[in-house]
């Protein structure tokens, strides 16, 4: 999961993730309101949340992709394990992230 400051950035980042097969699918949720501390000041901003479906094998490459294509100095990048899920859906994630990168 990550967040960005605009819908356009969310779409651009999500498209790059899916096209490069680092995620089988991405959901963009927003706008959301985020309150957080940044450099000693309380921030209150509008953001878009990006939820990425991927495998543990792709995490490092996905994190690198997000960092390279993100506008924030310290982007939120959080991974949560899938402890249960439909076997068909989990198989789909594995299959789609195993296919060749279509952007090459």
Backbone as CSV, one residue per row, in Angstrom:
resi,resn,N_x,N_y,N_z,CA_x,CA_y,CA_z,C_x,C_y,C_z
1,UNK,0.842,-1.164,0.000,0.000,0.000,0.000,0.893,1.233,0.000
2,UNK,0.440,2.244,-0.724,1.103,3.531,-0.698,0.052,4.614,-0.906
3,UNK,0.445,5.865,-0.697,-0.438,6.991,-0.946,0.302,8.026,-1.786
4,UNK,-0.464,8.783,-2.563,0.091,9.862,-3.390,-0.806,11.079,-3.261
5,UNK,-0.327,12.227,-3.765,-1.057,13.475,-3.549,-2.107,13.817,-4.597
6,UNK,-2.176,13.058,-5.694,-3.193,13.372,-6.703,-3.689,12.101,-7.383
7,UNK,-4.882,12.215,-7.953,-5.447,11.085,-8.677,-4.586,10.748,-9.894
8,UNK,-4.072,11.756,-10.569,-3.231,11.536,-11.746,-1.965,10.761,-11.373
9,UNK,-1.343,11.118,-10.242,-0.161,10.388,-9.794,-0.516,8.953,-9.444
10,UNK,-1.677,8.754,-8.841,-2.120,7.404,-8.484,-2.279,6.536,-9.723
11,UNK,-2.931,7.083,-10.736,-3.147,6.324,-11.977,-1.814,6.012,-12.650
12,UNK,-0.944,7.004,-12.722,0.357,6.812,-13.365,1.187,5.738,-12.639
13,UNK,1.236,5.813,-11.311,1.987,4.835,-10.536,1.362,3.444,-10.661
14,UNK,0.038,3.366,-10.549,-0.659,2.087,-10.646,-0.453,1.447,-12.014
15,UNK,-0.535,2.252,-13.048,-0.355,1.723,-14.402,1.049,1.152,-14.585
16,UNK,2.051,1.843,-14.092,3.429,1.343,-14.190,3.624,0.046,-13.428
17,UNK,2.987,-0.065,-12.275,3.094,-1.281,-11.463,2.468,-2.472,-12.185
18,UNK,1.276,-2.282,-12.732,0.585,-3.382,-13.406,1.272,-3.735,-14.722
19,UNK,1.655,-2.722,-15.501,2.328,-2.995,-16.777,3.638,-3.734,-16.591
20,UNK,4.359,-3.450,-15.521,5.637,-4.123,-15.284,5.468,-5.455,-14.561
21,UNK,4.218,-5.835,-14.282,3.879,-7.108,-13.635,4.395,-7.208,-12.204
22,UNK,4.629,-6.072,-11.562,5.000,-6.076,-10.150,3.774,-6.258,-9.272
23,UNK,2.598,-6.044,-9.840,1.341,-6.286,-9.165,0.344,-6.834,-10.158
24,UNK,-0.476,-7.771,-9.708,-1.494,-8.350,-10.586,-2.645,-7.375,-10.793
25,UNK,-2.871,-6.545,-9.795,-3.937,-5.566,-9.864,-3.713,-4.485,-8.827
26,UNK,-4.295,-3.339,-9.073,-4.151,-2.193,-8.168,-5.512,-1.533,-8.016
27,UNK,-5.843,-1.167,-6.810,-7.053,-0.394,-6.551,-6.641,0.999,-6.095
28,UNK,-7.320,2.005,-6.623,-7.080,3.388,-6.236,-8.300,3.857,-5.457
29,UNK,-8.063,4.297,-4.236,-9.135,4.734,-3.346,-8.917,6.208,-3.015
30,UNK,-9.946,7.001,-3.202,-9.760,8.388,-2.812,-10.808,9.287,-3.398
31,UNK,-10.729,10.500,-3.045,-9.703,11.040,-2.154,-9.940,10.636,-0.703
32,UNK,-8.839,10.576,0.046,-8.890,10.320,1.478,-8.258,11.516,2.186
33,UNK,-8.570,11.683,3.426,-7.968,12.750,4.218,-6.924,12.141,5.133
34,UNK,-5.721,12.690,5.099,-4.618,12.178,5.903,-4.114,13.257,6.854
35,UNK,-3.968,12.894,8.093,-3.370,13.771,9.098,-2.112,13.075,9.596
36,UNK,-0.987,13.798,9.608,0.282,13.178,9.976,1.305,14.261,10.305
37,UNK,2.340,13.843,11.014,3.453,14.746,11.324,4.481,14.664,10.204
38,UNK,4.944,15.819,9.745,6.019,15.871,8.751,6.912,17.060,9.071
39,UNK,8.172,16.778,9.354,9.187,17.786,9.657,8.717,18.746,10.748
40,UNK,8.132,18.174,11.805,7.731,18.947,12.974,6.388,19.642,12.885
41,UNK,5.723,19.542,11.747,4.425,20.196,11.572,3.325,19.162,11.348
42,UNK,2.164,19.438,11.912,1.002,18.587,11.693,0.422,18.913,10.326
43,UNK,0.336,17.910,9.482,-0.186,18.063,8.127,-1.619,17.550,8.058
44,UNK,-2.413,18.176,7.226,-3.794,17.767,6.962,-3.954,17.863,5.452
45,UNK,-3.923,16.717,4.778,-3.905,16.762,3.315,-4.847,15.744,2.703
46,UNK,-5.117,15.957,1.435,-5.908,15.025,0.642,-4.942,14.136,-0.124
47,UNK,-5.199,12.837,-0.100,-4.349,11.876,-0.800,-5.223,10.818,-1.470
48,UNK,-4.573,9.999,-2.279,-5.191,8.821,-2.887,-4.387,7.623,-2.434
49,UNK,-5.100,6.587,-2.018,-4.469,5.369,-1.525,-4.415,4.340,-2.650
50,UNK,-3.297,3.657,-2.749,-3.106,2.641,-3.775,-2.874,1.298,-3.078
51,UNK,-3.746,0.338,-3.354,-3.607,-1.015,-2.816,-3.140,-1.930,-3.936
52,UNK,-2.057,-2.622,-3.715,-1.403,-3.420,-4.756,-1.457,-4.897,-4.377
53,UNK,-1.894,-5.721,-5.324,-1.920,-7.171,-5.109,-0.672,-7.768,-5.737
54,UNK,0.206,-8.333,-4.905,1.445,-8.901,-5.413,1.868,-10.077,-4.543
55,UNK,3.031,-10.621,-4.836,3.577,-11.735,-4.067,4.812,-11.262,-3.309
56,UNK,5.184,-12.017,-2.303,6.358,-11.665,-1.500,7.624,-11.623,-2.363
57,UNK,7.666,-12.450,-3.402,8.832,-12.481,-4.291,9.023,-11.165,-5.043
58,UNK,7.969,-10.416,-5.231,8.039,-9.158,-5.985,8.166,-7.924,-5.098
59,UNK,8.158,-8.118,-3.777,8.143,-6.964,-2.889,9.335,-6.026,-3.098
60,UNK,10.535,-6.534,-3.127,11.722,-5.667,-3.233,11.689,-4.845,-4.526
61,UNK,11.352,-5.479,-5.625,11.281,-4.767,-6.903,10.139,-3.756,-6.899
62,UNK,9.023,-4.114,-6.278,7.886,-3.195,-6.174,8.261,-1.976,-5.335
63,UNK,8.908,-2.192,-4.203,9.340,-1.078,-3.358,10.288,-0.153,-4.125
64,UNK,11.230,-0.734,-4.849,12.165,0.070,-5.640,11.421,0.873,-6.712
65,UNK,10.446,0.254,-7.350,9.651,0.938,-8.375,8.873,2.116,-7.776
66,UNK,8.261,1.891,-6.627,7.503,2.960,-5.979,8.435,4.119,-5.629
67,UNK,9.565,3.817,-5.011,10.509,4.875,-4.627,11.004,5.656,-5.837
68,UNK,11.261,4.974,-6.934,11.774,5.631,-8.141,10.726,6.476,-8.852
69,UNK,9.451,6.194,-8.628,8.375,6.861,-9.363,7.424,7.652,-8.471
70,UNK,7.822,7.920,-7.247,6.977,8.601,-6.273,7.457,10.030,-6.079
71,UNK,6.535,10.943,-5.816,6.883,12.350,-5.613,7.265,12.674,-4.171
72,UNK,6.902,11.832,-3.215,7.203,12.115,-1.812,8.653,11.771,-1.490
73,UNK,9.243,12.510,-0.566,10.602,12.227,-0.100,10.622,10.891,0.629
74,UNK,9.620,10.664,1.466,9.505,9.422,2.231,8.127,8.828,1.974
75,UNK,7.961,8.104,0.870,6.629,7.561,0.574,6.233,6.461,1.554
76,UNK,4.948,6.423,1.821,4.405,5.314,2.607,4.476,4.070,1.737
77,UNK,5.157,3.046,2.237,5.194,1.748,1.561,5.019,0.708,2.653
78,UNK,3.869,0.059,2.640,3.536,-0.905,3.679,3.064,-2.202,3.030
79,UNK,3.588,-3.310,3.534,3.143,-4.621,3.067,2.466,-5.350,4.222
80,UNK,1.333,-5.940,3.929,0.643,-6.756,4.925,0.460,-8.154,4.334
81,UNK,0.699,-9.167,5.122,0.563,-10.529,4.603,-0.891,-10.905,4.382
82,UNK,-1.106,-11.731,3.398,-2.425,-12.323,3.183,-2.420,-13.622,3.974
83,UNK,-3.203,-13.676,5.030,-3.211,-14.875,5.863,-4.224,-15.904,5.383
84,UNK,-5.217,-15.465,4.691,-6.211,-16.349,4.087,-6.723,-15.685,2.825
85,UNK,-7.208,-16.491,1.893,-7.784,-15.951,0.679,-8.258,-17.069,-0.223
86,UNK,-9.083,-16.718,-1.164,-9.563,-17.672,-2.141,-8.375,-18.241,-2.912
87,UNK,-8.291,-19.540,-3.011,-7.160,-20.148,-3.730,-7.153,-19.721,-5.194
88,UNK,-8.323,-19.550,-5.794,-8.384,-19.084,-7.185,-7.815,-17.679,-7.321
89,UNK,-8.164,-16.800,-6.391,-7.685,-15.421,-6.441,-6.182,-15.357,-6.191
90,UNK,-5.692,-16.085,-5.212,-4.255,-16.098,-4.918,-3.460,-16.681,-6.086
91,UNK,-4.019,-17.676,-6.742,-3.373,-18.257,-7.935,-3.321,-17.208,-9.047
92,UNK,-4.393,-16.437,-9.211,-4.423,-15.370,-10.216,-3.310,-14.350,-9.960
93,UNK,-3.128,-13.939,-8.712,-2.047,-12.993,-8.382,-0.700,-13.569,-8.799
94,UNK,-0.450,-14.809,-8.446,0.825,-15.454,-8.804,1.001,-15.563,-10.312
95,UNK,-0.052,-15.951,-11.003,0.039,-16.098,-12.463,0.315,-14.756,-13.141
96,UNK,-0.410,-13.729,-12.744,-0.263,-12.431,-13.416,1.066,-11.746,-13.118
97,UNK,1.631,-11.984,-11.946,2.942,-11.394,-11.654,4.078,-12.263,-12.174
98,UNK,3.775,-13.423,-12.691,4.799,-14.309,-13.274,4.916,-14.150,-14.775
99,UNK,3.964,-13.477,-15.403,4.001,-13.282,-16.848,5.089,-12.273,-17.193
100,UNK,5.567,-12.299,-18.433,6.599,-11.338,-18.831,6.108,-9.888,-18.729
101,UNK,7.024,-9.008,-18.455,6.752,-7.558,-18.384,6.324,-7.087,-19.761
102,UNK,5.086,-6.583,-19.887,4.572,-6.165,-21.189,5.110,-4.802,-21.627
103,UNK,5.767,-4.073,-20.726,6.276,-2.755,-21.087,7.643,-2.823,-21.750
104,UNK,8.215,-3.994,-21.846,9.531,-4.121,-22.466,9.420,-4.377,-23.947
